[in-house]
Amino acid sequence: MLIDTSFVRAELDPAFIGALRERFGASLSMSASMLEQHGSNEAHFDVVLPDAVVFARSTEDVVDLVKLCVDAGVPIVPFGAGTSIEGNAVPVRGGVSVNLGEMNRIVAVNPEDFDCVVEAGVRREQLNEHLRDTGLFFPIDPGANATIGGMASTRASGTNAVRYGTMREAVLSLKVVTPDGNVITTARRARKSAAGYDLTRLYVGSEGTLGIITEVTLRLHPIPETISAAVCGFATLEGAVNTVVQSIQSGVPLARVEILDDMQIRAVNAWSKLSLPEVTTLFFEFHGSPGGVAEQVEMVSMLAAENGGGSFDWSNLPEERAKLWKARHEAYYAAVALRPGAVGWATDVCVPISRLPECITATKADLATASVPATILGHVGDGNFHVIFAMDPTSAPELAEVQAINARLVARALAMDGTCTGEHGIGIGKQEWLVEELGDAVEVMRVLKRAMDPKDLFNPGKIFSL
């Protein structure tokens, strides 16, 4: 997808580069390979190079970089693991990419309070490895081994959201460097507060456009006594979705429930060397006591059978669960690999759970007429699903076709009172749909952006245009 770079992009002033070198030394890079890494993305958007990359190691580093950039009028774009889908970290107006990956200290773990404090560059897998001996875990799992700061910035969720919520629920407080170079803490560690505006929620999902997150306080959960995974194939897509909806309506506390359509299962089998029947399939995970998990499995397996489900294969073995969820987490790469030389276009929507069967069935019918290979997968327990297209990056007709299918998908979701993005964020790709979804509320966002970042230097060109 072409990115609008029609703005005038001035070269960095030599005095500014000199100031960066003096302050950051070897932590400043302007090498071609490093610029390429920070100008690329996981999806189909064009590469746009930053002018420089700075590796921050502390909040103080970020403060000093912000002050230098704002004084010089240079854009600054936060970068975590580079796993975002909507071009969220692409420096569309150049400037400095600030890599927060080396800010990876786990500052504090408070087991008795079920929370922890981490720097923004901590990866989710790193955090859970550190927490393992405490009996606690951090449940938000978007698939990629993303940074916690990046997950907060895009309001990520993932496979566990149906039971544990999203980053919106997981984040208790943030430390943020604002565009005027101040450091603010948005809340204390108390589980609830009525003290003023909810600044934490303002920054969660703001994609670095209002400030740079350097530290996150997170809600943690006890590791369940029993964890069981299950796989069930279905004769129809509708039967699979109805099973999920009926399970939730029956009060089954599903921990994870993922749908993979027949095309996605074919891709997963090839990529992960599995031998699942190539039909629409649900991946489940159940958490709780041994008796509670057994009851959950019994109820869901009964509902699955009534909706055309096949054998309900389940296991408590950690190695089998790990293999299953590894395959799910790599589904994006598996889908793109269906077509050699393809590039992935991933999109997502979320609808009220009662409308999910209608939305996902209509989407599958739309994809059946497409010339571009595409798969459906998603976190159907909370009404969120994805479509992944394996697109020829050189074909203008394919680009137009995928854009049209995506437009129909989003319009369908909005007509059902859903959203244009359940977890990817707006970034570059969903800006027009944000306006369609929220109308005049977007102007309130613009007012906040202008007030907090009057020079439009913090990740400019994202979420909406000024």
C-alpha positions as CSV (number, residue, x, y, z in Angstrom):
1,M,0.0,0.0,0.0
2,L,1.4,3.4,-1.0
3,I,2.0,5.8,1.9
4,D,1.5,9.5,1.3
5,T,4.9,11.1,1.4
6,S,4.0,14.2,-0.5
7,F,5.0,16.4,2.5
8,V,8.3,18.2,2.3
9,R,10.9,16.1,4.0
10,A,13.9,18.1,5.0
11,E,17.3,16.6,5.8
12,L,18.3,16.6,9.4
13,D,20.3,19.7,10.3
14,P,24.0,18.8,10.9
15,A,23.9,20.7,14.2
16,F,21.0,18.5,15.3
17,I,22.8,15.3,14.3
18,G,25.8,16.6,16.2
19,A,23.7,17.1,19.3
20,L,22.3,13.6,19.0
21,R,25.9,12.1,18.7
22,E,27.1,14.1,21.7
23,R,24.2,13.0,23.9
24,F,23.7,9.3,22.7
25,G,27.1,8.3,21.2
26,A,27.0,4.7,20.0
27,S,23.2,4.5,20.8
28,L,22.6,6.6,17.7
29,S,22.6,4.8,14.4
30,M,22.2,6.1,10.9
31,S,23.3,2.9,9.1
32,A,21.3,1.8,6.1
33,S,20.4,-1.6,7.7
34,M,19.2,0.0,10.9
35,L,17.1,2.6,9.1
36,E,15.6,-0.2,6.9
37,Q,14.7,-2.2,10.0
38,H,12.9,0.7,11.6
39,G,11.1,1.7,8.4
40,S,9.7,-1.7,7.6
41,N,6.7,-3.4,9.1
42,E,5.0,-6.8,9.3
43,A,2.3,-6.0,6.8
44,H,1.8,-4.7,3.3
45,F,2.7,-1.0,3.8
46,D,5.6,0.6,1.9
47,V,8.9,1.0,3.7
48,V,9.5,4.6,4.8
49,L,13.0,5.2,6.4
50,P,13.6,7.3,9.4
51,D,16.5,9.7,9.3
52,A,18.1,8.2,12.4
53,V,17.5,5.6,15.1
54,V,18.2,6.2,18.8
55,F,18.3,3.3,21.3
56,A,17.0,4.5,24.6
57,R,18.0,2.8,27.8
58,S,16.2,4.9,30.3
59,T,13.3,7.4,30.7
60,E,16.0,10.1,31.0
61,D,17.2,9.1,27.5
62,V,13.7,9.6,26.1
63,V,13.3,12.9,27.9
64,D,16.5,14.3,26.4
65,L,15.7,12.9,22.9
66,V,12.2,14.5,23.0
67,K,13.6,17.9,24.0
68,L,16.2,17.8,21.2
69,C,13.6,16.7,18.6
70,V,11.0,19.2,19.7
71,D,13.5,22.1,19.7
72,A,14.6,21.1,16.2
73,G,11.1,20.4,14.9
74,V,12.0,16.8,14.1
75,P,9.4,14.0,14.2
76,I,9.9,11.2,16.8
77,V,8.4,7.8,16.5
78,P,8.5,5.1,19.2
79,F,9.5,1.6,18.1
80,G,9.1,-1.6,20.2
81,A,9.4,-5.0,18.5
82,G,8.1,-3.9,15.1
83,T,5.2,-6.5,15.1
84,S,2.3,-4.1,14.6
85,I,0.0,-4.7,11.6
86,E,-1.4,-1.3,10.6
87,G,1.9,0.5,10.0
88,N,1.7,1.9,13.5
89,A,5.4,2.5,13.9
90,V,6.3,3.4,10.3
91,P,8.0,6.9,10.3
92,V,5.8,8.3,7.6
93,R,7.4,11.7,7.9
94,G,11.0,10.6,8.7
95,G,12.7,11.9,11.7
96,V,14.0,9.8,14.6
97,S,12.8,6.4,15.5
98,V,13.4,5.8,19.2
99,N,13.9,2.1,19.9
100,L,12.7,1.2,23.4
101,G,13.7,-2.5,23.2
102,E,16.7,-2.0,25.5
103,M,14.5,-0.6,28.2
104,N,13.8,-4.1,29.3
105,R,14.0,-4.1,33.1
106,I,11.3,-5.7,35.2
107,V,11.2,-3.0,37.9
108,A,9.1,-4.6,40.5
109,V,6.8,-7.6,41.1
110,N,4.2,-7.4,43.9
111,P,2.8,-10.9,44.2
112,E,0.6,-10.0,47.2
113,D,-1.0,-7.2,45.1
114,F,-1.2,-9.2,41.8
115,D,0.7,-6.5,39.9
116,C,4.1,-5.6,38.5
117,V,6.0,-2.7,37.0
118,V,8.0,-3.1,33.8
119,E,9.9,-0.9,31.4
120,A,8.3,-0.5,28.0
121,G,10.8,-2.7,26.2
122,V,10.0,-5.8,28.2
123,R,8.7,-8.6,26.0
124,R,5.6,-10.5,27.1
125,E,7.4,-13.9,27.0
126,Q,10.2,-12.5,29.1
127,L,7.8,-11.2,31.7
128,N,6.0,-14.6,32.0
129,E,9.3,-16.4,32.3
130,H,10.2,-14.1,35.1
131,L,6.9,-14.5,36.8
132,R,6.7,-18.3,36.6
133,D,8.0,-19.0,40.1
134,T,5.6,-16.5,41.7
135,G,2.5,-18.5,40.7
136,L,1.3,-15.5,38.6
137,F,1.2,-14.7,34.9
138,F,0.4,-11.9,32.5
139,P,-2.4,-13.2,30.3
140,I,-2.5,-10.7,27.3
141,D,-1.2,-12.7,24.4
142,P,-1.4,-11.1,20.9
143,G,0.6,-13.9,19.4
144,A,3.8,-12.0,18.5
145,N,6.4,-11.7,21.3
146,A,5.6,-8.0,21.4
147,T,6.9,-5.4,23.9
148,I,4.6,-4.4,26.7
149,G,4.9,-0.7,25.8
150,G,3.9,-1.5,22.2
151,M,1.0,-3.6,23.4
152,A,-0.2,-0.7,25.6
153,S,0.3,1.8,22.7
154,T,-1.9,-0.2,20.3
155,R,-4.4,-1.5,23.0
156,A,-3.5,-5.1,22.0
157,S,-5.4,-8.1,23.2
158,G,-5.2,-11.6,21.7
159,T,-6.1,-15.1,22.5
160,N,-6.9,-14.8,26.2
161,A,-9.1,-11.7,25.9
162,V,-12.4,-13.5,26.2
163,R,-11.5,-14.3,29.9
164,Y,-8.8,-11.8,30.9
165,G,-9.7,-8.8,28.9
166,T,-7.3,-6.6,26.8
167,M,-4.5,-4.1,27.6
168,R,-7.3,-1.7,28.5
169,E,-8.1,-3.8,31.5
170,A,-4.5,-5.0,32.2
171,V,-2.8,-1.6,32.5
172,L,-3.1,0.0,35.9
173,S,-0.7,2.9,35.4
174,L,1.8,4.4,32.9
175,K,4.9,6.5,33.0
176,V,4.8,8.7,29.9
177,V,7.2,11.3,28.4
178,T,5.0,14.1,27.1
179,P,5.7,16.3,24.1
180,D,7.0,19.1,26.3
181,G,9.6,16.8,27.8
182,N,7.9,16.2,31.1
183,V,7.5,12.8,32.8
184,I,4.1,12.0,34.2
185,T,2.6,9.0,36.0
186,T,-1.0,8.5,35.0
187,A,-2.2,6.7,38.2
188,R,-1.1,4.9,41.4
189,R,-1.2,1.1,41.9
190,A,-4.7,1.1,43.6
191,R,-7.1,-1.2,41.8
192,K,-9.6,1.6,41.4
193,S,-9.6,5.4,41.5
194,A,-12.0,8.3,40.8
195,A,-9.2,10.9,40.9
196,G,-9.7,13.1,37.9
197,Y,-9.5,12.3,34.2
198,D,-8.5,8.7,33.4
199,L,-5.2,9.5,31.7
200,T,-4.2,5.9,31.7
201,R,-6.9,5.0,29.3
202,L,-6.1,8.1,27.2
203,Y,-2.6,6.8,26.5
204,V,-3.5,3.2,26.1
205,G,-4.2,2.9,22.3
206,S,-2.8,6.3,21.5
207,E,0.0,4.8,19.3
208,G,2.6,7.2,20.5
209,T,0.8,10.2,19.2
210,L,0.4,11.9,22.6
211,G,3.5,10.8,24.4
212,I,6.0,8.0,24.7
213,I,5.3,5.2,27.2
214,T,8.5,4.2,29.1
215,E,7.0,2.2,32.1
216,V,3.9,0.2,32.6
217,T,2.2,-1.1,35.7
218,L,0.3,-4.3,34.9
219,R,-2.4,-6.4,36.6
220,L,-1.4,-10.0,37.0
221,H,-3.4,-13.2,37.5
222,P,-2.9,-16.5,39.3
223,I,-1.7,-19.4,37.1
224,P,-4.7,-21.7,36.9
225,E,-4.6,-25.0,38.8
226,T,-5.6,-26.9,35.6
227,I,-5.1,-25.9,32.0
228,S,-6.6,-28.0,29.2
229,A,-6.5,-27.5,25.5
230,A,-9.0,-28.9,22.9
231,V,-9.4,-29.0,19.2
232,C,-12.6,-29.6,17.3
233,G,-13.4,-29.5,13.6
234,F,-16.8,-28.5,12.2
235,A,-18.7,-29.3,9.1
236,T,-19.6,-25.6,8.6
237,L,-18.2,-22.3,9.6
238,E,-21.6,-21.3,11.0
239,G,-21.6,-24.4,13.3
240,A,-18.3,-23.5,14.8
241,V,-19.2,-19.9,15.4
242,N,-22.6,-20.9,16.9
243,T,-20.8,-23.2,19.3
244,V,-18.7,-20.3,20.7
245,V,-21.7,-18.0,21.0
246,Q,-23.8,-20.6,22.8
247,S,-20.9,-21.5,25.1
248,I,-20.6,-17.9,26.2
249,Q,-24.3,-17.5,26.5
250,S,-24.4,-20.6,28.7
251,G,-21.9,-19.0,31.1
252,V,-18.9,-21.2,30.2
253,P,-15.8,-19.3,31.3
254,L,-13.7,-20.0,28.2
255,A,-10.1,-18.9,28.6
256,R,-9.2,-19.0,24.9
257,V,-11.3,-19.9,21.9
258,E,-9.8,-19.4,18.4
259,I,-11.4,-20.1,15.0
260,L,-9.4,-21.1,12.0
261,D,-11.2,-21.7,8.7
262,D,-10.4,-24.5,6.3
263,M,-7.9,-22.4,4.4
264,Q,-6.1,-21.3,7.5
265,I,-6.0,-25.0,8.7
266,R,-4.4,-25.9,5.4
267,A,-1.8,-23.2,5.9
268,V,-1.1,-24.2,9.5
269,N,-0.7,-27.9,8.6
270,A,1.9,-27.0,5.9
271,W,3.7,-24.4,8.1
272,S,3.7,-26.2,11.5
273,K,3.8,-29.8,10.2
274,L,0.4,-30.7,11.7
275,S,-2.2,-33.1,10.3
276,L,-5.5,-31.5,11.4
277,P,-8.5,-32.2,9.2
278,E,-8.8,-29.3,6.8
279,V,-12.1,-28.0,8.0
280,T,-13.1,-25.0,10.0
281,T,-11.7,-25.7,13.5
282,L,-11.9,-24.3,17.0
283,F,-8.9,-24.2,19.3
284,F,-10.0,-24.1,23.0
285,E,-8.3,-23.6,26.3
286,F,-10.0,-24.1,29.7
287,H,-8.7,-22.8,33.0
288,G,-9.8,-23.7,36.5
289,S,-9.9,-26.5,39.0
290,P,-9.8,-30.1,37.7
291,G,-13.5,-30.5,38.3
292,G,-14.4,-27.1,36.8
293,V,-12.3,-27.7,33.7
294,A,-14.0,-31.2,33.2
295,E,-17.4,-29.5,33.5
296,Q,-16.4,-26.8,30.9
297,V,-15.1,-29.5,28.5
298,E,-18.3,-31.5,28.9
299,M,-20.6,-28.6,28.2
300,V,-18.7,-27.3,25.2
301,S,-18.2,-30.7,23.6
302,M,-22.0,-31.2,23.9
303,L,-22.7,-27.9,22.2
304,A,-20.1,-28.7,19.5
305,A,-21.8,-32.0,18.7
306,E,-25.1,-30.2,18.4
307,N,-23.6,-27.8,15.9
308,G,-21.9,-30.4,13.6
309,G,-18.6,-30.6,15.4
310,G,-16.5,-33.7,15.1
311,S,-14.4,-35.4,17.8
312,F,-13.5,-33.2,20.7
313,D,-9.8,-33.9,21.2
314,W,-8.3,-32.4,24.4
315,S,-5.2,-32.7,26.5
316,N,-3.7,-31.5,29.8
317,L,-0.1,-32.1,28.6
318,P,1.9,-28.8,28.5
319,E,3.9,-29.9,25.5
320,E,0.8,-30.6,23.4
321,R,-0.7,-27.3,24.4
322,A,2.5,-25.5,23.5
323,K,2.6,-27.1,20.1
324,L,-1.0,-26.2,19.4
325,W,-0.7,-22.5,20.4
326,K,2.6,-22.1,18.7
327,A,0.9,-23.2,15.5
328,R,-1.9,-20.6,16.2
329,H,0.6,-17.8,16.9
330,E,2.4,-18.5,13.6
331,A,-0.9,-18.5,11.6
332,Y,-0.1,-15.2,9.9
333,Y,3.2,-16.4,8.5
334,A,1.5,-19.7,7.5
335,A,-1.2,-17.8,5.6
336,V,1.2,-15.7,3.7
337,A,3.3,-18.8,2.9
338,L,0.3,-20.2,1.0
339,R,1.6,-18.2,-1.9
340,P,5.3,-18.0,-2.6
341,G,6.5,-14.4,-2.9
342,A,3.3,-13.0,-1.4
343,V,3.0,-10.2,1.1
344,G,0.5,-10.3,3.9
345,W,-2.5,-7.9,4.2
346,A,-4.1,-8.5,7.6
347,T,-7.2,-6.8,8.7
348,D,-9.5,-7.2,11.7
349,V,-13.0,-6.2,12.9
350,C,-15.0,-6.9,16.1
351,V,-18.8,-7.1,16.4
352,P,-21.2,-7.7,19.2
353,I,-21.1,-11.5,20.0
354,S,-24.7,-12.0,18.9
355,R,-23.9,-10.7,15.4
356,L,-20.7,-12.7,14.9
357,P,-22.2,-15.7,13.1
358,E,-23.8,-13.4,10.5
359,C,-20.7,-11.3,10.1
360,I,-18.2,-14.1,9.8
361,T,-20.4,-16.2,7.5
362,A,-21.0,-13.3,5.1
363,T,-17.2,-12.6,5.1
364,K,-16.5,-16.2,4.2
365,A,-18.9,-16.0,1.3
366,D,-17.2,-12.8,0.1
367,L,-13.8,-14.4,0.2
368,A,-15.1,-17.4,-1.8
369,T,-15.3,-15.2,-4.9
370,A,-11.9,-13.6,-4.5
371,S,-9.0,-14.3,-6.7
372,V,-6.6,-13.6,-3.8
373,P,-5.9,-16.4,-1.3
374,A,-7.3,-15.4,2.1
375,T,-7.9,-17.0,5.4
376,I,-10.1,-16.3,8.4
377,L,-9.0,-16.7,12.0
378,G,-9.7,-14.9,15.2
379,H,-10.6,-14.5,18.8
380,V,-14.2,-15.3,18.3
381,G,-15.0,-15.4,22.1
382,D,-15.1,-11.7,22.1
383,G,-16.4,-11.1,18.6
384,N,-13.0,-10.3,17.0
385,F,-11.7,-12.0,13.9
386,H,-9.1,-11.4,11.2
387,V,-8.7,-11.9,7.5
388,I,-5.3,-12.4,6.0
389,F,-4.7,-12.0,2.3
390,A,-1.7,-13.4,0.6
391,M,-1.2,-10.7,-2.0
392,D,1.1,-10.2,-5.0
393,P,2.9,-6.9,-4.0
394,T,3.4,-6.0,-7.7
395,S,-0.2,-6.4,-8.8
396,A,-2.4,-3.2,-8.8
397,P,-5.6,-5.2,-9.6
398,E,-5.0,-7.4,-6.6
399,L,-4.4,-4.4,-4.4
400,A,-7.7,-2.9,-5.6
401,E,-9.5,-6.1,-5.1
402,V,-8.2,-6.6,-1.5
403,Q,-9.0,-3.0,-0.7
404,A,-12.6,-3.5,-1.9
405,I,-13.1,-6.7,0.1
406,N,-11.6,-5.0,3.2
407,A,-14.0,-2.1,2.7
408,R,-17.0,-4.4,2.6
409,L,-15.8,-6.3,5.7
410,V,-15.4,-3.1,7.7
411,A,-18.7,-1.6,6.5
412,R,-20.4,-4.9,7.4
413,A,-19.0,-4.7,10.9
414,L,-19.9,-1.1,11.4
415,A,-23.5,-1.8,10.2
416,M,-23.7,-4.3,13.1
417,D,-22.5,-1.7,15.6
418,G,-19.1,-3.2,15.6
419,T,-15.6,-1.6,15.2
420,C,-13.2,-1.3,12.3
421,T,-10.4,-2.7,14.5
422,G,-10.6,-5.0,17.5
423,E,-6.9,-5.0,18.3
424,H,-4.6,-3.8,15.5
425,G,-5.1,-0.1,16.1
426,I,-5.7,2.5,13.4
427,G,-2.2,3.4,12.4
428,I,-2.1,4.2,8.7
429,G,-4.6,1.7,7.3
430,K,-7.9,2.3,9.1
431,Q,-8.0,6.2,9.3
432,E,-11.0,6.7,7.0
433,W,-12.9,4.0,8.9
434,L,-12.3,5.6,12.3
435,V,-14.2,8.7,11.0
436,E,-17.0,6.5,9.7
437,E,-17.2,4.7,13.1
438,L,-16.9,7.6,15.5
439,G,-17.9,10.7,13.5
440,D,-17.5,13.9,15.5
441,A,-15.7,12.2,18.3
442,V,-12.6,12.1,16.1
443,E,-12.6,15.9,16.2
444,V,-12.3,15.7,20.0
445,M,-9.3,13.5,19.5
446,R,-7.8,16.1,17.1
447,V,-8.3,18.8,19.7
448,L,-6.5,16.7,22.3
449,K,-3.6,16.0,19.8
450,R,-3.3,19.7,19.0
451,A,-3.3,20.7,22.6
452,M,-0.7,18.1,23.7
453,D,1.5,18.0,20.6
454,P,1.0,21.4,18.9
455,K,3.9,20.8,16.5
456,D,2.6,17.4,15.5
457,L,5.9,15.7,16.0
458,F,4.9,12.6,18.0
459,N,4.3,9.8,15.5
460,P,2.7,12.2,13.0
461,G,0.3,10.8,10.3
462,K,-1.2,8.1,12.5
463,I,-4.7,7.5,13.6
464,F,-6.1,10.6,11.9
465,S,-4.8,13.6,9.8
466,L,-4.7,17.0,11.4
